[in-house]
Amino acid sequence: MAHSLRRIAVLGSTGSIGTQALQVAAMHPDLFQITALTAHTNKEKLFEQVRAFRPQMAGLAMPLSLSDIPEDLRFCHWSFGEKALTLATQTDCDDVLVSVVGMVGLTGVMAAFEKGKRVLLANKEALVAGGSLVTEAAAKVGKNALLPVDSEHSAIFQCLQAAGDNETDAIYLTCSGGPFRDWSRQRIYAATRKQALRHPTWAMGQKITIDSATLFNKALEIIEAKWLFHVKHQKIHVVIHPQCILHSAIRFMDGAVLAQLGTPDMRLPILYAMSYPNRLPTGGEKLDLLSVGTLSFEHPDPLRFPSLRMAREVLDAGGAAACVLNAANEAAVCGFLQSGSSMPLGKIYGIVEECLAQAGHLPAADLSDVLYADRRTREIAAALLG
């Protein structure tokens, strides 16, 4: 099959997803051209990437000026501050990989859709906080204008490609269970920053590693899956799978289950989104079924991990409740990471619950509503964090 060149803008190029996306792009230079690179504050790593990929535009969220940029990198247009993400979507790109962390991702996604670009989404917050706004904007661009990069949602999307017009009656979201899978509720709630950052399988950024420890990552993914695949949350089931080989699955009306399996390597879902509907070599290890051994599955305990309960409650509540949950968790995790060992992990749950009680009723009719709910929630969380 002939493969056409895809031009890609990478928002969040120095993070885990962004760097792996550039790795696989470099493996296929005849198929991918990088038009824009943006980073938050890691300017030295961004400088290296600009030298390697020579994009049309590069940007940093931090307030710098052109005089801070090495002379050999001034061949491209530079942007600084919040406008960098928006400007990156305006380059001559076909796709925008949104791999930034936090609510800023929603701005990047909406800007990309306004320009008619295909979005490769590796940012949970955009869909969680702005679900209906994002999916409506994607629908205006066209079919498959929004492609998931997260391992679990990519797996579901891949399975759905084989489903045809057959209806599914269940979606299974798998997770490793994090570092506290076998811990008691009391131990989980008292866990420290150091303990929570020890993920048993995946190497990720600090925020998502903490989310994996609290299972807020899975709570956010329930909300994402509802919007991505247009299903009620009652059809979405979270399953703990410690081996991280089966990345997610769907079940049909006749009881048959279709799953996507692979080694725990994020390059596969990243490259699948970049090259969709084609498949390309990732350079990673291929799954050998004969060496896999036993695959095990467990029910998550909503009493030890109340984040899963909260996800379903905010979907039932509607409005900006999901945005509030996301903002409260993001603020609480930031406070937890900055606190050293003084803040126990369980306080994250308490802050999210209290923010939902105070702001969960807010509306989300448009983008300004969502941004207000996000801002108001962060104010409440800041007060709770002291």
C-alpha positions in Angstrom: 0.0 0.0 0.0 1.3 3.5 -0.9 1.9 5.8 2.1 1.5 9.5 1.7 3.6 12.1 3.6 2.0 13.3 6.8 3.0 16.7 8.1 2.8 16.9 11.9 2.8 19.6 14.5 3.9 18.2 18.0 2.5 20.1 21.0 4.5 18.9 24.0 7.5 17.6 22.1 9.9 17.3 25.0 7.6 15.1 27.1 7.4 11.3 27.1 4.9 11.0 24.3 6.4 13.8 22.2 9.9 12.4 22.3 8.7 8.9 21.4 6.6 10.4 18.5 9.8 12.1 17.2 11.7 8.8 17.5 9.2 7.0 15.3 9.0 9.9 12.9 12.8 9.8 12.5 12.5 6.1 11.6 10.3 7.0 8.6 11.6 10.3 7.3 10.0 9.8 3.9 6.5 9.5 5.6 6.6 12.2 8.3 7.6 15.8 8.3 7.6 17.8 11.5 6.2 21.3 10.9 6.1 22.6 14.5 7.5 21.8 18.0 6.4 23.3 21.3 7.5 22.7 24.8 6.7 23.9 28.3 10.0 24.9 29.8 12.6 22.3 28.6 14.3 24.7 26.2 17.6 22.7 25.9 15.8 19.6 24.8 13.6 21.6 22.4 16.7 23.2 20.9 18.1 19.7 20.2 14.8 18.7 18.5 14.7 21.8 16.4 18.2 21.1 15.2 17.2 17.5 14.3 13.8 18.2 12.6 14.1 21.8 11.4 10.4 22.7 11.8 8.7 25.8 10.4 7.9 27.0 13.9 9.0 26.3 17.4 7.6 27.6 20.7 8.1 27.7 24.5 5.4 28.4 27.0 8.0 30.2 29.2 8.5 34.0 28.6 11.7 34.2 26.5 12.7 36.4 23.6 14.4 35.7 20.3 17.8 36.9 21.8 17.6 33.8 24.1 17.5 31.5 21.1 20.9 30.2 19.7 21.7 31.8 16.4 21.8 28.5 14.5 18.1 27.9 15.5 16.7 31.2 14.3 15.9 29.8 10.8 12.4 29.0 12.0 9.6 31.2 13.5 9.7 31.3 17.3 6.8 32.0 19.7 6.7 32.3 23.4 3.9 32.2 26.0 0.4 30.8 25.7 0.0 31.7 22.0 2.7 29.2 21.0 0.3 26.2 21.0 -2.2 28.0 18.8 0.4 29.2 16.3 1.8 25.7 16.0 -1.6 24.5 14.7 -1.5 27.1 12.0 1.7 25.7 10.3 1.4 23.7 7.1 0.5 20.5 8.9 -2.0 17.7 8.3 -2.1 16.5 11.9 -1.6 18.0 15.4 -0.3 15.7 18.1 -1.5 17.1 21.4 0.7 15.6 24.0 0.9 18.5 26.5 -0.3 17.9 30.1 -3.2 19.7 31.6 -6.1 21.9 30.5 -3.9 23.8 28.0 -4.4 20.8 25.8 -8.1 21.8 25.3 -6.9 25.1 23.8 -4.6 23.2 21.4 -7.2 20.8 20.3 -9.9 23.4 19.6 -7.4 25.5 17.7 -6.4 22.5 15.6 -10.0 21.7 14.7 -10.7 25.4 13.8 -8.0 25.0 11.2 -9.4 21.7 9.9 -6.5 19.6 11.2 -6.7 16.0 12.3 -5.9 15.7 16.0 -3.8 12.9 17.5 -4.9 13.1 21.1 -2.5 12.2 24.0 -4.0 14.7 26.4 -6.8 13.4 28.7 -7.9 16.8 30.0 -9.3 18.0 26.6 -11.9 15.3 26.3 -12.6 15.1 30.0 -13.2 18.8 30.5 -14.6 19.7 27.1 -16.2 16.4 25.9 -19.2 17.6 23.9 -17.3 20.7 22.6 -14.4 18.6 21.4 -16.5 15.9 19.7 -18.7 18.4 18.0 -15.7 20.3 16.7 -14.1 17.0 15.5 -17.3 16.0 13.7 -17.2 19.2 11.7 -13.7 18.4 10.4 -14.8 14.9 9.3 -14.6 11.2 10.1 -11.6 10.1 12.2 -10.6 13.7 12.8 -9.9 12.7 16.4 -7.6 9.7 16.9 -6.6 8.5 20.4 -3.0 8.0 21.3 -3.5 6.7 24.9 -2.6 3.0 24.9 -6.1 1.8 26.1 -8.2 4.0 23.9 -6.0 3.2 20.9 -6.6 -0.5 21.6 -10.3 0.0 21.7 -10.2 2.0 18.5 -8.1 -0.7 16.8 -10.6 -3.3 17.9 -13.5 -1.2 16.6 -11.9 -1.2 13.1 -12.6 -4.9 12.9 -16.1 -4.6 14.3 -17.7 -3.2 11.2 -21.3 -2.3 11.8 -21.7 -4.8 14.6 -22.8 -3.3 17.9 -20.7 -3.7 21.0 -22.3 -4.3 24.4 -19.2 -3.7 26.6 -15.8 -1.9 26.5 -13.1 -3.2 28.8 -10.5 -0.6 29.9 -7.4 -2.4 31.3 -5.0 -1.0 33.8 -1.9 -2.3 35.7 -3.4 -1.5 39.1 -0.5 0.8 39.8 2.0 0.4 42.7 -0.8 0.0 45.3 -2.8 -2.7 43.7 -2.6 -5.0 46.7 -2.4 -2.4 49.4 -5.2 -1.8 52.0 -7.2 1.4 51.9 -5.4 2.8 54.9 -1.9 2.2 53.4 -3.0 3.8 50.1 -4.3 6.9 51.8 -1.1 7.2 53.8 1.2 6.6 50.9 4.1 9.1 50.2 5.2 10.8 47.1 8.2 8.5 46.7 6.0 5.4 47.0 3.4 6.7 44.5 6.1 7.4 41.9 7.2 3.8 41.7 5.1 2.5 38.8 5.5 -1.3 38.3 5.4 -1.3 34.5 5.3 2.1 32.6 7.8 4.9 32.6 5.7 8.1 32.5 5.7 11.7 33.6 5.2 12.4 37.3 1.5 13.6 37.0 0.3 10.5 35.2 2.3 8.2 37.4 0.5 9.7 40.5 -2.8 9.3 38.6 -2.0 5.7 38.0 -1.4 5.2 41.8 -4.8 6.7 42.6 -6.5 5.2 39.5 -7.6 8.7 38.6 -6.0 7.9 35.2 -8.6 5.3 34.8 -11.4 7.6 36.0 -10.4 10.1 33.4 -10.2 7.3 30.7 -13.8 6.2 31.5 -14.9 9.8 30.7 -12.7 9.9 27.6 -14.1 6.6 26.3 -17.7 7.8 26.8 -17.0 10.7 24.4 -14.6 9.0 22.0 -16.8 5.9 21.4 -20.2 7.4 22.0 -21.3 4.9 24.7 -22.9 5.2 28.1 -20.5 4.8 31.0 -22.5 1.7 32.2 -21.0 -0.2 29.2 -17.4 0.8 30.2 -15.7 -1.7 32.6 -12.3 -1.2 34.2 -10.3 -4.4 34.6 -6.9 -4.7 36.4 -4.4 -6.6 34.3 -1.0 -6.5 35.9 1.0 -7.9 33.0 0.0 -4.9 30.7 -0.1 -7.2 27.6 -3.8 -6.9 26.8 -4.3 -3.2 26.3 -8.2 -3.1 26.1 -11.0 -5.0 24.6 -14.6 -4.9 23.3 -17.4 -7.4 23.6 -20.1 -8.0 21.0 -23.8 -8.8 21.5 -23.1 -12.5 20.9 -20.6 -12.6 23.8 -17.4 -12.7 21.6 -14.6 -10.5 22.9 -12.0 -8.8 20.6 -8.8 -7.5 22.3 -5.6 -5.8 21.2 -2.4 -7.3 22.7 1.1 -6.0 22.5 4.3 -5.3 24.5 3.9 -2.3 26.9 5.5 0.1 24.4 3.8 3.5 23.7 5.5 3.7 20.3 2.8 1.4 18.9 -0.3 3.5 19.7 1.7 6.7 18.9 2.7 5.5 15.4 -0.6 3.9 14.8 -2.3 7.3 15.2 0.4 9.0 13.1 0.1 6.5 10.2 -3.6 5.6 10.4 -5.0 3.7 8.7 -1.6 2.1 7.9 0.7 0.2 10.2 4.5 0.7 10.3 7.4 -0.8 12.2 8.0 0.9 15.5 11.5 -0.4 16.2 10.3 -1.9 19.4 10.1 -5.5 20.6 7.2 -7.5 19.0 4.9 -9.6 21.2 5.8 -13.3 21.4 2.7 -15.1 22.5 4.7 -18.2 23.5 6.7 -16.2 26.0 3.8 -14.3 27.5 2.9 -16.9 30.1 -0.2 -16.3 32.3 -2.5 -13.3 31.8 -4.6 -12.4 34.9 -7.5 -10.0 35.4 -9.1 -8.6 38.5 -11.9 -6.3 39.6 -10.7 -2.9 40.9 -12.0 -2.1 44.4 -14.0 1.2 44.3 -13.6 1.5 48.1 -9.8 1.6 47.9 -9.9 3.6 44.7 -12.9 6.0 44.9 -11.8 7.8 41.8 -13.6 5.2 39.7 -16.9 6.0 41.5 -16.4 9.7 41.1 -16.0 9.3 37.3 -19.4 7.7 36.9 -21.0 10.3 39.2 -19.7 13.2 37.2 -20.9 11.7 34.0 -24.4 11.3 35.5 -24.3 14.8 36.8 -23.3 16.4 33.4 -22.5 20.1 33.1 -19.0 21.0 34.1 -18.8 18.2 36.7 -16.2 16.3 34.8 -14.2 19.5 34.2 -14.3 20.1 38.0 -13.1 16.6 38.7 -10.2 17.0 36.3 -9.1 20.4 37.6 -9.4 19.4 41.2 -7.3 16.3 40.6 -4.7 18.2 38.6 -4.4 20.8 41.4 -4.3 18.2 44.1 -1.6 16.1 42.3 0.5 19.3 41.8 0.2 20.0 45.6 1.1 16.4 46.4 4.2 16.5 44.2 5.3 19.8 45.7 4.7 18.8 49.3 7.6 16.3 49.5 6.4 13.8 52.2 4.1 16.1 54.2 0.9 15.4 52.2 -0.5 11.8 52.2 -1.9 10.5 48.9 -5.4 10.1 50.3 -5.8 13.9 50.5 -6.1 14.0 46.7 -9.4 12.1 46.9 -10.6 14.4 49.6 -9.8 17.6 47.7 -11.5 16.3 44.6 -14.7 15.3 46.6 -14.8 18.8 48.2 -14.3 20.6 44.9 -17.1 18.6 43.3 -19.4 19.5 46.3 -18.7 23.2 45.8 -18.4 23.5 42.0 -19.8 20.3 40.5 -23.1 22.1 39.6 -21.5 24.6 37.2 -22.7 24.6 33.6 -20.6 23.8 30.5 -22.6 25.2 27.6 -19.5 26.7 25.8 -15.8 27.0 26.1 -16.0 30.0 28.4 -18.1 28.0 30.9 -15.6 25.2 30.9 -12.6 27.6 31.4 -14.5 29.3 34.2 -15.3 26.0 35.9 -11.7 25.0 35.6 -10.4 28.3 37.1 -13.0 28.3 39.9 -12.1 24.7 40.8 -8.4 25.5 41.0 -9.2 28.4 43.4 -11.2 26.1 45.7 -8.4 23.5 45.5 -5.7 26.0 46.3 -7.6 27.1 49.4 -8.0 23.4 50.5 -4.3 22.9 49.9 -3.5 25.9 52.1 
